[in-house]
Amino acid sequence: MEKQDLKKAILCTLAYFDLNTYPLTAIEIGQWLYGLPSPDLVDLLALLEEMKRQNQLQEKYGYFYLPGREATVEKRRCGLVISELKLKKARRAAKFVRGVPFLKAIFVCNTVSSGTALVDSDIDFFIIAKSGRLWLVRFFTNIILRLFGLRTYGDRQRDKICLSFFVDDSNLNLEKLKAAEIDIHFAYWAVQMMPIYDPDNYWKKFLSANYWLKKYIPNLSNNLFFLNLINSGKILIIWKKFWEIIWSGAYGDLLEKQARDWQILKMKLSVQEKSKIPNNSVVINNGVIKLHENDTRLDCAQVWQTRVQAIINSL
């Protein structure tokens, strides 16, 4: 591997994370390195030191960042504390909805999972449901969280749960939802999600299904694991299994259709209109519910590519 290519990959990686004011440790650079396999840690550290001497990047408290971006270090340290506090609230909320029939897994995504949450940020859930029961899962999850005052509503955003992304277990591959050919933000967004309820190891299934991510992040490993996962108790397992049996046939299909029709009817007109635009910001079908009205992926890709070009020209 050419040293120049590796330097370029490191700077491209830092350029993306700089969009979220998020400097990286050496280990994180190796883990998230864009487009190239990472060297061993000793060689990577030696290269990072060389790049520091050449003022291609800077380092403080073990965090590496682009020149002149020292302020991002303190922002990251604050963001990590805020995100960890919000993770505790996410786990509490997940305990209320883990018993929903046909709900397979809950991942935390967006700012909380990436460690960039602000004090006023909400908490985004990515939920996996059984195929054919997606809308029932969303219906009951939404009702329960509203009942306990944990759901985002109107101006109530801070520490509330945002239910903006559901997929069923036959739609784990998200490649078809990319907003651009090189959707850099979507790739890192996907791999930075954090399972908090995952009794059947859907995280590993998710990464395996999204094999296209290896093109962006070759060092991604299916062996990633997480602590503090919420467990399913025996009584809860029996409860879920009972209703899943009752609602497994034609009657369940009828309930699914009714849940889908009712929820689409209740959605804002702006959401329904955006679902007709082929940019994958809003997706509404029987296998995917993605309600990101303010999708910034295209803007992110354009800004990142501009920075990457500037980096390439400077080397």
Buried (B, 14 or more C-beta within 10 A) or exposed (E): EEEEEBBBBBBBBBBBBBBBBBBBEBEBBBBBBBBBEBBEEEBBBEBBEEBBEEEBBBBEEEBBBBEEBBEBBBBBEBBBEBBEBBBEBBBEBBBBBBBBBBBBBBBBBBBBBBBBBEEEBBBBBBBBBBBBBBBBBBBBBBEBBBEEEBBBEEEEEEBBBBBBBBBBBEBBBBBEBBBBEBBBBBBBBBBBBBBBBBBEEBBBBBBEBBEBBEEBBBBBEEEEEEEEBBEBEEEBEEBBEEBBEEBBEEEBEEBBEEBBEEBBEEBEEEBEEBBEEEEBBBBBEBBBBBBBEEBEBBEBBEBBBEBBEEBEEEE
